[in-house]
Amino acid sequence: MGILVFSSLFFLYLFLPLNLVFYYFAKTTKARNIVMLIFSLIFYAWGEPLYVLLLIFMASCDWLISLYIGRQTPHGTKAKLGLWIMGIVNLGLLGVFKYGSFVLENIGLIIGKDLGALDIILPIGISFYTFQLMSYVVDVYRGDVPAQKNFAMLLLYVSLFHQCIAGPIVRYKDVCAELAERRVTAQDLADGIWRFCFGLAKKAILANAMGSVADTMLSGDISKNTVLSLWIGVLAYSLQIYLDFSAYSDMAIGMGRMIGIHYRENFDYPYVSRSVTEFWRRWHISLGSFFRDYVYIPLGGNRKGKLRTYFNLFVVWFLTGLWHGASWNFVLWGLYFFVFIFIEKLFLSRALSKDRIVSHIYLVVVVYFGWILFRFDNMNDIWAVLRGMFGANGNAFTNFETTTLLSSNIFILIFCVLVSTPIVKKIGSLVRYTYMDKKAVSVLYTMGRILIPIVLLLLSTAALVGDSYNPFLYFQF
Amino acid sequence: MALKEITVIDRSEEERSLDDNMKLLKSLRSQHIVDINMSRVVLVVWIAAAILAVLPVFRPSYSEVEKRELTKFPEFSIYTLLSGDYFDDISLWFSDTFPFRDGFVSLNTKLTNAFGINTVQVHGDIQQGDAIPDIVSSEVSSSSEPSQTESVIETDKNTESEVSSEEVVTSTIESIPEETGPAVEQLGAMLIVDNAAYEYYNFNQVTADNYAATVNRAAAILEGKSKVYDMIIPTSMAITLPESYSGSTNSSDQKRAIDYMYSIMAPNVNRVNVYDTLLNHKDEYIYFRTDHHWTAMGAYYAYRELMGAKGVVPAELTAFKEYKFEGFLGSFYAESGQKASLGNTPDYVLAYEPTQLQYIRTFAPSTMPNGADYHIVSDGNRLSAANKYLSFVCGDHPYGIMTNPTITDGSSCLVIKESFGNAMVAYLTQHYQNVYVVDYRYINQVFPGTIRQFVDERGIQDVMFINNISATRSPALVNAMSAFVGQ
């Protein structure tokens, strides 16, 4: 696939610099928006030369619908009709392009006939931009935000290359003011660069290293793998998926700030959570809040009795799972979290709040095993991994290759665990604020502020040139 | 001191808070200045790097270390444009030909070395080997359909695995013929211990059977005309890997694999087992540490074994002119991403030139029909660090002849080899008027026929298969060999 990932040399040394140069030479916000729109459409077309038309088509449908809804009495019949049409168009297209083959396959299984598969390749980022468009129309319907009269502005919102294909799922109402008028402060620019470079290094160095360990440890005939390789493999995968995805959000947020747009945070150290409920408030925040605001609360949330609350939660977690991919293992993964949230709601959360350490361990264990469901798309493999982790496949605990691979990655594994917690950041700010008055520290700070992004850029470049391993996990969503 | 204390005490509350505000303002201002400078410096560096990266002058087209042509800028077509491949290929070209590529690769290796404890490292994905069948009877099977033996023999439970031959094709040794120069063999997984690397070997039952069947077929075709010899050369993993590691690695047992393949070869194939010979000399410099080949010394011991099988007294090394080329950093070094432990201790190449002749006449599509002469030992000092194995008969040619002017009895031999054979063929010139060297991977580029015609046209008496064990697990290579042998 020809996706222009942020962590590719082409993006880093051609697309983004060119974009920034054009951007800063354009003086008015309007001119700058034109620059961003052109670059965004090129960015999308780079990976999907044909499906860029689908993106434009969906944006124009939702633009027309939102204009229609905007002219009706709020919450009136006509506005409702508009909302229904919007739902049918967006979910219909998402359904065909993302879930078409999956639905056919399962209908085929039920009626006992092979219906074949649709010859459709999943358009990049369709899950992200469909949700953005839908949230926009619903917000117009609710009167939270006026309908956008200018189609180009709506297209800019949804296609903006920072977040179009891999999130965060940005809400229109959060950015519409900044899209219309914005200025970049020195702090925005510096923080944006800083954030982007950290995200880049997180992806190019850490996430890719974890991915390579996970792939080696979890490759081949999984039922032959040693016990240790499965444990380490799943650990590395857990770290990879967090580092990879949060790095992408870091880079998106960083690029937004470089041009004066402030996206909301998408990750807040999810692995330090102490319950599954908390984990999902810290993991992929923009997705969780989407389902909260546009599914859970409209269904009645927790206001319609206990039973209804559980049903609503079930729906949310079924959909959350399904959103991640057209495959049952993702649904299973979503429902797996539903079960724990259900138990937590029943009684567990009270028990958990008593002991910090036990609750941490509980969360980490639940999430860790959850990633097995996420990674393997068939039950045989999932079962083989689970059995193998407890020695039930009759394999050795470890062998020479496993031990070697573990020892040659031991420091980076520990480092990635630390980076997944706020420790490093906390120590950094503690040192800085405690010794702010000290001349030496302020000189060091100044040097660090300037040199660290350059060093990270250099090391990431080396990692990207030297390493052909550079997947991006969230593109299938 | 006392004075200072007094002034501190004397300061009023008001003054102090004013002071704090000033400090805060000052720190905000200094933060602002730092931010402006930071943005300027980073963006200037970034954009300068981007300009460097785009300028064609700095874009390499060839990697010296990896010994390969880098990706070329794609050609435009509507089809590739619409499918997205065109843009994809541009991105690939951009990253593959990135300026200072080799330097960045080396920097990345230094970075990844800090990831853990690295006296020993495993690179690449290891393919599980098939179970190597036990040899049931000491009697050598004469079956030319070795697949029959499968049902008779027990399988070894410890190394059992179900890797299909298709999987093996995609990820073990593949030969990618290039327009010019030798084919690049892609290494599978390798193990690095201190300053030496070793290639993993995974036994592949189907391909091993095909290899033996191919040799059997050659012997059957040439029955009564020429004697057929077969030598399967183990790789360093089996011979020179320190004992503390051998046995624990997940690499198939090469001795058993060779014994198995020999056990299903026909009696009219003269099997030359060099495993123990090489093992006896394992403390000598018989394999390179930074490259997957053997040295001329390893090849020499194998040659002595071959001559023993033929019943001829081998030539002594002193009968050759010795050359030494320092600074060889071979395929393992490139594959490891220029790992320092290998790079700091380069190999050297010893090469032996016959005194009676200096040239090999080679034939390739570009030099047909007259061929071109190359030195049997070319000047390794003029070859790049990565290419010093090309000292031996100047690398892989589809076909070459060495003629010893001091022998006029019409004797000749044919060596069917991949690159391992290059280090050995010079020794054979001492026993034959003509030594024909065929690289079975490329022979079809210059010779359309099969082994029968090749041998008949030249009246060859001895036909020698000189193959390293990695070739016997590669379907692509065995198929190429089989095509040359014909039916």
Interface residues (C-beta under 8 A of the other chain):
Chain A: M1 G2 L4 S8 L9 F10 L12 Y13 L14 P17 L18 L20 V21 A45 W46 G47 E48 P49 L50 A186 Q187 L189 A190 D191 I193 W194 C197 I205 A209 D215 T216 S219 G220 D221 K224 N399 F400 E401 T404 L405 L406 S407 S408 N409 I410 F411 I412 L413 M436 S442 Y445 T446 R449 I450 P453 I454 L457 L458 L459 T461 A462 A463 L464 V465 G466 D467
Chain B: S27 S30 Q31 H32 V34 D35 I36 N37 M38 S39 V41 V42 L43 V45 W46 I47 A49 A50 A53 V54 L81 L82 S83 G84 D85 F87 D88 I90 S91 F94 S95 F98 R101 F104 V105 S106 L107 N108 T109 L111 T112 A114 F115 G116 I117 N118 V120 Q121 V122 D125 I126 Q127 Q128 S161 E162 V163 L191 Y245 S248 T249 N250 G337
